[in-house]
Amino acid sequence: MATDITLILGALAFGTRIDEAQSFDLLDQYREAGGEWIDTANNYSWWLHPSGFGGQSETVIGRWLDKRPGARGDVRISTKGGAEPTTPNGYPDHVEGLSGPALRTALRGSLERLRTSHVDVYWAHIEDRTVPLEETVATLGGFVADGQVARLGVSNHPLWRVERARNIASDQGLAGYSAIQLRWSYLQPLPGVALPQSGHVHATSETFDYLRSNDDVWLWAYNTLLDGGYTRADRPLPEAYDHPGTARRLAVLDEVAAETGATRNQVVLSWLAGGPLKISPIVGVTTPAQITEALAARHVTLTPDQRARLDTGA
């Protein structure tokens, strides 16, 4: 029996690294297996497309929704605005940002590409300190008020900015952020060592303290499987993970995988999603086998002892 965990389909590669037909097959497979959430962004994937602009992932998802009657009622759509380049390959110096006009244009474009009247979560993708938080909060809250967005999220922001924005929204009687999207996995990078993806913001112990104190906030974890680093020899772990703690945690991971009969990836996903806090892993996939493996993590139940060993890496 599947456990009550939510695995989110990451659609970053749709329409670029994998073509439309392959993307449709993966979306069909995910839907047929009971998958509920699809995560994309208006800038996916500008760095993989000759134009230097994004929108390809949303476009493919929109075409799929059009060709699959009933699919929009089966799946929930999450997309993001704020990080689309305004010039070809212009990220990070030339991006749309989080002003009111930029966000309204971004959401309108996303809805058109997704061929839907609303999205279920809309995220402020990256920080924009050139815009007053009050303006961003008012604009996003307006999207909820007018029915274009069901819920608001924020990714790659420091926690103090999230809390300040939530307080502003509360004071103004507006919907505020109730989801946070950050990088998080079982292995942990050394603090202060740069990640290869400069835009990634990693969850910290403060993040989880915040979640424990705010049960209305949902963490969506991305880069959960470290780009294949747990299982693929051709995908070595980044330098930030080259420290003694990694070897210790991998040893425990292998012990638990052997005990459960699961793969490393499945144990990682079960550990991430099956704990006491509201955490859902995003799983970026490009093959049917990857979806099959990831969704099978719903059948991996960790005992309290296994979870404690994984938690401590000992």
Phi, psi and chi 1 to 4 in degrees:
 res  aa     phi    psi   chi1   chi2   chi3   chi4
   1 MET       -  136.9 -179.3  178.9  -66.6      -
   2 ALA   -70.8  141.8      -      -      -      -
   3 THR   -79.9  164.5   53.1      -      -      -
   4 ASP   -86.5   69.9 -174.5   21.8      -      -
   5 ILE  -125.3  151.6   65.1  176.0      -      -
   6 THR  -108.7  120.3  -60.2      -      -      -
   7 LEU  -108.6  124.1  -62.0  177.3      -      -
   8 ILE   -98.7  132.8  -63.5  160.9      -      -
   9 LEU   -80.3  115.9 -179.9   64.4      -      -
  10 GLY   -85.3  122.3      -      -      -      -
  11 ALA  -106.3   22.7      -      -      -      -
  12 LEU   -55.0  -39.0  179.3  148.8      -      -
  13 ALA   -86.3   -4.9      -      -      -      -
  14 PHE   -69.2  129.6  -67.9    5.9      -      -
  15 GLY    87.6   -4.6      -      -      -      -
  16 THR  -129.3  -80.6   46.6      -      -      -
  17 ARG   -62.9  -34.4 -173.6  174.6  -66.5  130.6
  18 ILE  -122.1  146.5   57.0  174.5      -      -
  19 ASP   -81.4 -179.6   63.6   23.2      -      -
  20 GLU   -62.9  -43.5 -177.9  172.0  -62.7      -
  21 ALA   -62.3  -44.5      -      -      -      -
  22 GLN   -64.0  -40.6  -67.6  170.8  -60.7      -
  23 SER   -62.5  -43.6  -59.1      -      -      -
  24 PHE   -58.6  -43.3  -82.5   25.3      -      -
  25 ASP   -60.9  -42.0  -72.3  -15.1      -      -
  26 LEU   -68.6  -40.6  -64.8  175.5      -      -
  27 LEU   -64.0  -41.1  -72.4  161.1      -      -
  28 ASP   -61.8  -45.9  -72.6  -21.7      -      -
  29 GLN   -61.6  -44.3 -178.2 -176.1   -4.7      -
  30 TYR   -63.1  -46.0  179.6   72.9      -      -
  31 ARG   -62.7  -45.7  178.9 -167.7  178.9 -162.8
  32 GLU   -64.8  -27.0  -70.9  162.3    7.5      -
  33 ALA   -85.2    4.2      -      -      -      -
  34 GLY    90.6   10.4      -      -      -      -
  35 GLY   -64.5  144.7      -      -      -      -
  36 GLU  -116.5  -34.2 -175.3  178.9    7.3      -
  37 TRP  -116.3  135.2  -76.9   94.8      -      -
  38 ILE  -120.2  126.6  -58.9  167.3      -      -
  39 ASP  -111.8  127.9 -177.0   66.4      -      -
  40 THR  -142.6 -167.7 -174.3      -      -      -
  41 ALA  -160.9  157.2      -      -      -      -
  42 ASN   -72.0  -12.9   70.1  -27.2      -      -
  43 ASN  -104.1   10.2   72.9  -26.8      -      -
  44 TYR   -86.6  126.0  -70.2  167.9      -      -
  45 SER  -124.6   97.1  -68.1      -      -      -
  46 TRP   -58.1  -33.0   63.0  -95.3      -      -
  47 TRP   -76.6  -10.4   58.2   96.8      -      -
  48 LEU  -106.6   -0.5  -63.6  173.1      -      -
  49 HIS  -115.1  139.6 -164.4  -94.6      -      -
  50 PRO   -58.3  -26.1  -22.9   31.6      -      -
  51 SER   -70.7  -23.6   69.7      -      -      -
  52 GLY    78.4    8.8      -      -      -      -
  53 PHE  -120.8  160.3  -66.1  105.4      -      -
  54 GLY   -97.6 -161.8      -      -      -      -
  55 GLY   107.7  -10.2      -      -      -      -
  56 GLN   -66.8  -40.6  -62.0   80.4   28.0      -
  57 SER   -63.9  -48.4  174.2      -      -      -
  58 GLU   -59.8  -40.0  -70.1 -179.0  -30.1      -
  59 THR   -61.6  -44.4  -62.8      -      -      -
  60 VAL   -64.5  -43.8  164.6      -      -      -
  61 ILE   -62.2  -41.8  -66.5  167.1      -      -
  62 GLY   -61.7  -41.8      -      -      -      -
  63 ARG   -65.2  -39.8  -71.0  175.0  179.2  163.7
  64 TRP   -62.5  -44.5  176.4   76.3      -      -
  65 LEU   -60.6  -38.5  -70.5  172.2      -      -
  66 ASP   -63.8  -36.4 -106.5    7.5      -      -
  67 LYS   -91.5   -1.4  -67.1  178.8 -177.8  -66.1
  68 ARG  -123.9   86.0  -58.6  -66.8 -172.3  -92.8
  69 PRO   -53.8  131.3  -24.5   34.4      -      -
  70 GLY    91.0  -12.4      -      -      -      -
  71 ALA   -65.0  -36.4      -      -      -      -
  72 ARG   -64.0  -26.4 -172.0   63.9 -177.2   93.1
  73 GLY   -81.0  -16.1      -      -      -      -
  74 ASP   -93.6  -29.4  -66.1  -21.3      -      -
  75 VAL  -119.1  154.4  -62.8      -      -      -
  76 ARG  -110.6  141.9  -58.3 -175.9 -174.1 -175.9
  77 ILE  -110.3  131.0  -55.5  -63.9      -      -
  78 SER  -119.5  127.7  150.9      -      -      -
  79 THR  -141.2  171.4 -164.2      -      -      -
  80 LYS  -133.3  154.3  -46.9  174.3 -168.8   72.8
  81 GLY  -135.6  158.3      -      -      -      -
  82 GLY   119.7  -20.1      -      -      -      -
  83 ALA  -117.7    9.7      -      -      -      -
  84 GLU   -72.1  130.5  165.7   69.5  -11.1      -
  85 PRO   -60.6  146.6  -21.8   32.8      -      -
  86 THR   -99.2  -10.2   55.3      -      -      -
  87 THR  -131.2  156.0   61.6      -      -      -
  88 PRO   -54.4  127.7  -26.1   35.0      -      -
  89 ASN    55.9   31.6  -58.0  -58.1      -      -
  90 GLY   -81.7   -6.2      -      -      -      -
  91 TYR   -66.7  138.6 -179.1   92.3      -      -
  92 PRO   -97.6   -0.8   35.9  -35.5      -      -
  93 ASP   -81.2  -24.7  -63.7  -38.7      -      -
  94 HIS  -130.0   85.6  -57.7  -75.2      -      -
  95 VAL  -129.5  163.7  -66.2      -      -      -
  96 GLU   -64.0  -37.8   59.8 -163.0  -12.6      -
  97 GLY    80.8 -169.8      -      -      -      -
  98 LEU  -118.5   28.6  -59.5  178.8      -      -
  99 SER   -72.4  164.0   69.9      -      -      -
 100 GLY   -57.0  -53.4      -      -      -      -
 101 PRO   -59.9  -40.4  -26.1   35.7      -      -
 102 ALA   -65.0  -42.8      -      -      -      -
 103 LEU   -67.4  -39.7  -75.5  168.2      -      -
 104 ARG   -63.8  -41.7  -74.6 -172.1  -74.5  -87.6
 105 THR   -64.8  -41.5  -62.1      -      -      -
 106 ALA   -64.1  -46.1      -      -      -      -
 107 LEU   -65.9  -42.1  178.7   59.6      -      -
 108 ARG   -58.1  -44.0 -177.5  167.2   58.9 -110.2
 109 GLY   -64.5  -40.2      -      -      -      -
 110 SER   -63.4  -45.4  -71.1      -      -      -
 111 LEU   -62.6  -37.5  -65.6  176.6      -      -
 112 GLU   -65.8  -46.2  -71.1  173.4   -4.2      -
 113 ARG   -67.3  -38.6  -74.1 -173.9  -68.2  -86.9
 114 LEU   -77.7  -10.9  -70.2  164.8      -      -
 115 ARG    55.2   48.9  -55.0 -169.9 -173.3 -165.6
 116 THR  -141.5  160.2 -173.4      -      -      -
 117 SER   -89.9  -12.0   61.5      -      -      -
 118 HIS  -158.2  159.3   67.6  -74.3      -      -
 119 VAL  -120.9  156.4  -67.9      -      -      -
 120 ASP   -87.0  -29.0  -60.4  -77.6      -      -
 121 VAL  -138.9  134.3 -177.8      -      -      -
 122 TYR  -122.0  129.0 -168.7   68.3      -      -
 123 TRP  -111.3  139.5  -54.7   80.5      -      -
 124 ALA   -78.7  112.8      -      -      -      -
 125 HIS   -74.8  -47.6 -161.1  166.4      -      -
 126 ILE  -137.3  164.7   58.8  172.8      -      -
 127 GLU   -67.0  152.7  -85.7 -160.6  -79.9      -
 128 ASP  -145.3   92.9 -178.2    1.1      -      -
 129 ARG   -83.9    3.6  -62.6 -163.5 -174.6 -175.8
 130 THR   -82.1  -10.9   69.8      -      -      -
 131 VAL  -114.4  132.6  175.0      -      -      -
 132 PRO   -58.2  138.2  -21.7   32.3      -      -
 133 LEU   -56.0  -35.1  -92.9  177.6      -      -
 134 GLU   -58.3  -38.0  -69.4   79.0    2.9      -
 135 GLU   -68.3  -45.5  179.3  178.3  -13.4      -
 136 THR   -62.4  -46.1  -60.7      -      -      -
 137 VAL   -62.0  -44.1  166.9      -      -      -
 138 ALA   -64.5  -40.3      -      -      -      -
 139 THR   -66.1  -48.9  -56.6      -      -      -
 140 LEU   -64.1  -42.0  -67.2  171.5      -      -
 141 GLY   -60.8  -33.6      -      -      -      -
 142 GLY   -65.3  -33.6      -      -      -      -
 143 PHE   -63.1  -38.7  -65.7  161.8      -      -
 144 VAL   -69.2  -43.2  176.0      -      -      -
 145 ALA   -61.6  -34.6      -      -      -      -
 146 ASP   -93.4    6.3   66.0   19.2      -      -
 147 GLY    84.9    5.4      -      -      -      -
 148 GLN   -79.2  -21.1  -65.3 -177.1   93.2      -
 149 VAL  -137.1  136.6  171.2      -      -      -
 150 ALA   -89.0  -33.5      -      -      -      -
 151 ARG  -151.2  150.2 -177.1  172.1 -174.8  163.9
 152 LEU  -111.2  142.4  -63.6  171.4      -      -
 153 GLY  -133.9  168.4      -      -      -      -
 154 VAL  -141.6  130.2   56.7      -      -      -
 155 SER  -122.0  149.3   70.5      -      -      -
 156 ASN    58.1   38.6  -60.1  -47.2      -      -
 157 HIS  -118.0  147.9  -79.4   57.0      -      -
 158 PRO   -67.5  151.2   24.1  -31.8      -      -
 159 LEU   -64.1  -32.1 -158.9   53.0      -      -
 160 TRP   -66.2  -32.3   70.4  -92.5      -      -
 161 ARG   -72.5  -36.0  -65.4  -89.0  -70.5  176.8
 162 VAL   -61.8  -48.3  176.0      -      -      -
 163 GLU   -64.3  -40.3  177.3   66.7    2.1      -
 164 ARG   -63.2  -42.4 -177.7  171.6  -67.7 -179.2
 165 ALA   -65.0  -39.8      -      -      -      -
 166 ARG   -63.7  -38.1  -81.9  165.4   53.2   87.3
 167 ASN   -66.8  -40.6  -73.6  -24.1      -      -
 168 ILE   -61.4  -45.9  -67.7  168.8      -      -
 169 ALA   -61.2  -42.3      -      -      -      -
 170 SER   -62.5  -44.4  177.8      -      -      -
 171 ASP   -62.3  -32.6  -69.7  -15.8      -      -
 172 GLN   -92.7    0.9  -64.4 -177.7    0.3      -
 173 GLY    69.6   29.9      -      -      -      -
 174 LEU  -109.7  158.3  -63.3  168.4      -      -
 175 ALA   -64.7  138.4      -      -      -      -
 176 GLY  -120.4 -176.0      -      -      -      -
 177 TYR   -64.3  129.9  -61.2  136.1      -      -
 178 SER  -127.2   12.7   59.8      -      -      -
 179 ALA  -145.2  144.5      -      -      -      -
 180 ILE  -125.8  135.9  -56.4  173.1      -      -
 181 GLN  -118.3  119.3 -166.5  167.8  144.7      -
 182 LEU  -141.8  162.1  -64.7  168.0      -      -
 183 ARG   -74.9  133.4  178.7  174.9  172.9  133.1
 184 TRP  -163.9  137.1 -179.1 -113.8      -      -
 185 SER  -152.9 -176.3 -173.7      -      -      -
 186 TYR   -71.2  -47.1  175.2   62.1      -      -
 187 LEU   -75.9  146.7  -65.6 -178.0      -      -
 188 GLN  -119.3  136.1  -60.7  -63.2  -63.3      -
 189 PRO   -77.4  157.7   29.8  -34.9      -      -
 190 LEU   -68.5  132.9  -84.6  174.3      -      -
 191 PRO   -59.0  137.9  -21.9   32.9      -      -
 192 GLY    87.3   -9.2      -      -      -      -
 193 VAL   -94.1  126.5  178.7      -      -      -
 194 ALA   -65.8  138.3      -      -      -      -
 195 LEU   -80.3  153.4  -64.7  167.3      -      -
 196 PRO   -65.3  -25.8   19.0  -29.6      -      -
 197 GLN   -96.9  103.5  -59.3   90.3  -14.0      -
 198 SER   -63.5  -25.7   61.1      -      -      -
 199 GLY   -84.9   -5.9      -      -      -      -
 200 HIS   -75.3  137.9  -74.4 -168.0      -      -
 201 VAL  -117.7  126.5  175.8      -      -      -
 202 HIS   -91.8  141.5 -152.0  -80.1      -      -
 203 ALA   -66.4  152.5      -      -      -      -
 204 THR  -133.1  178.1   67.3      -      -      -
 205 SER   -59.4  -30.9   58.9      -      -      -
 206 GLU   -64.4  -36.8 -174.9 -179.8   16.9      -
 207 THR   -57.1  -45.4  -53.5      -      -      -
 208 PHE   -76.4  -29.9  -59.6  102.4      -      -
 209 ASP   -63.3  -40.4 -175.6   38.3      -      -
 210 TYR   -64.4  -42.7 -170.2   79.5      -      -
 211 LEU   -62.3  -40.2  -67.2  176.5      -      -
 212 ARG   -64.2  -29.2  -77.2 -172.7  -73.8  -89.6
 213 SER   -92.9   -8.9  -59.4      -      -      -
 214 ASN  -136.2   86.9  -64.7  -87.1      -      -
 215 ASP   -74.8   -0.9   59.2    8.7      -      -
 216 ASP   -88.7   -2.9   63.8  -40.7      -      -
 217 VAL  -101.3  133.1  178.7      -      -      -
 218 TRP  -113.4  127.6 -177.3    7.8      -      -
 219 LEU   -95.6  124.2  175.4   63.4      -      -
 220 TRP  -101.9  119.4  -70.4   28.9      -      -
 221 ALA   -97.4  130.1      -      -      -      -
 222 TYR  -115.1  167.8   66.9   80.1      -      -
 223 ASN    56.2   37.8 -151.8 -120.3      -      -
 224 THR   -67.0  -29.9   51.9      -      -      -
 225 LEU  -107.4   14.9  -61.0  179.5      -      -
 226 LEU    51.8   45.4  -59.1  178.7      -      -
 227 ASP    54.9   36.5  -62.1  -41.8      -      -
 228 GLY    88.6    4.0      -      -      -      -
 229 GLY   -65.0  -19.7      -      -      -      -
 230 TYR   -76.6  -26.4  -73.5  104.0      -      -
 231 THR  -129.6  -13.4   57.5      -      -      -
 232 ARG  -112.3  122.7  -67.7  178.1   54.5  173.9
 233 ALA   -65.2  -25.7      -      -      -      -
 234 ASP   -84.6    2.9   63.7  -32.1      -      -
 235 ARG  -124.5   72.3  -63.1  -73.2 -178.5   88.8
 236 PRO   -63.0  151.2   22.7  -32.5      -      -
 237 LEU   -66.3  145.3  -66.5  167.7      -      -
 238 PRO   -62.2  160.3  -21.7   32.3      -      -
 239 GLU   -55.8  -32.4 -179.2 -176.8   -0.5      -
 240 ALA   -61.0  -20.2      -      -      -      -
 241 TYR   -98.5    6.5  -64.1   86.4      -      -
 242 ASP   -87.8   83.1 -175.3   11.7      -      -
 243 HIS  -155.9  163.7   57.9   85.5      -      -
 244 PRO   -58.9  -30.9  -25.9   34.5      -      -
 245 GLY   -61.3  -30.5      -      -      -      -
 246 THR   -63.6  -45.9  -68.5      -      -      -
 247 ALA   -61.9  -41.2      -      -      -      -
 248 ARG   -64.4  -44.6  -69.7 -164.3  -60.9  -90.8
 249 ARG   -68.8  -35.9  -69.7  178.8   79.9   82.7
 250 LEU   -65.9  -35.7  -74.8  175.6      -      -
 251 ALA   -62.9  -44.3      -      -      -      -
 252 VAL   -66.5  -40.6  176.1      -      -      -
 253 LEU   -57.8  -43.6 -179.4   61.0      -      -
 254 ASP   -66.5  -37.7  -74.6  -24.6      -      -
 255 GLU   -60.0  -47.9  -70.5  174.1    5.7      -
 256 VAL   -69.0  -37.3  174.2      -      -      -
 257 ALA   -60.4  -42.5      -      -      -      -
 258 ALA   -65.1  -39.1      -      -      -      -
 259 GLU   -67.6  -34.9  -67.5  163.6    6.6      -
 260 THR   -94.5  -15.7   58.6      -      -      -
 261 GLY    75.3   16.3      -      -      -      -
 262 ALA  -100.8  167.1      -      -      -      -
 263 THR   -81.9  165.3   65.7      -      -      -
 264 ARG   -53.7  -47.3  -82.9 -176.9  172.3 -175.8
 265 ASN   -59.7  -42.0  -74.6  -18.9      -      -
 266 GLN   -66.2  -39.3  -71.3  164.8  -11.7      -
 267 VAL   -65.1  -42.0  172.8      -      -      -
 268 VAL   -58.7  -47.6  168.5      -      -      -
 269 LEU   -65.6  -40.4  -67.0  172.8      -      -
 270 SER   -65.2  -40.7 -179.2      -      -      -
 271 TRP   -62.6  -43.2  176.8   79.4      -      -
 272 LEU   -63.9  -45.3  -73.5  166.5      -      -
 273 ALA   -95.7  -17.2      -      -      -      -
 274 GLY   -98.1    7.9      -      -      -      -
 275 GLY   -84.8 -170.4      -      -      -      -
 276 PRO   -76.2  -18.5   27.0  -34.9      -      -
 277 LEU   -94.0  160.4  -60.5  176.4      -      -
 278 LYS   -84.6   91.7 -167.3  173.4 -176.5 -178.1
 279 ILE  -128.7  132.3  -58.2  173.1      -      -
 280 SER  -126.1  126.9  -68.5      -      -      -
 281 PRO   -79.6  138.3   -7.2   23.3      -      -
 282 ILE   -91.7  131.0  -59.3  169.4      -      -
 283 VAL  -117.7  111.2 -177.0      -      -      -
 284 GLY   -81.7  126.6      -      -      -      -
 285 VAL  -129.6  153.6  -62.1      -      -      -
 286 THR  -133.5   -4.0   56.2      -      -      -
 287 THR  -136.6  154.5   69.0      -      -      -
 288 PRO   -59.2  -36.9  -25.5   35.0      -      -
 289 ALA   -62.2  -34.8      -      -      -      -
 290 GLN   -68.0  -38.1  -70.8  170.7  -13.3      -
 291 ILE   -66.5  -44.7  -72.4 -169.9      -      -
 292 THR   -57.5  -46.5  -61.6      -      -      -
 293 GLU   -64.2  -46.0 -179.4 -171.9   23.6      -
 294 ALA   -63.6  -47.3      -      -      -      -
 295 LEU   -67.8  -24.6  -69.1  178.6      -      -
 296 ALA   -67.0  -16.2      -      -      -      -
 297 ALA   -63.0  -20.7      -      -      -      -
 298 ARG   -65.2  -16.8  -63.5  177.5  -62.0  178.6
 299 HIS   -98.5    1.9  -59.9  -86.6      -      -
 300 VAL   -97.2  112.8  177.4      -      -      -
 301 THR  -108.7  119.2  -58.7      -      -      -
 302 LEU   -88.1  137.3  -58.1  174.9      -      -
 303 THR   -75.5  161.0   66.4      -      -      -
 304 PRO   -54.4  -38.4  -28.2   36.3      -      -
 305 ASP   -65.7  -43.8  172.1   70.7      -      -
 306 GLN   -63.3  -42.6  -71.5  168.3  -24.7      -
 307 ARG   -63.7  -41.6 -178.1  166.5  -69.7  -80.2
 308 ALA   -63.4  -40.8      -      -      -      -
 309 ARG   -65.4  -41.5  -75.3  153.0   51.3 -158.3
 310 LEU   -65.2  -40.8  -71.4  164.1      -      -
 311 ASP   -57.7  -42.6  -72.0  -14.8      -      -
 312 THR   -92.2  -16.0   59.8      -      -      -
 313 GLY    66.5   36.1      -      -      -      -
 314 ALA  -147.6      -      -      -      -      -
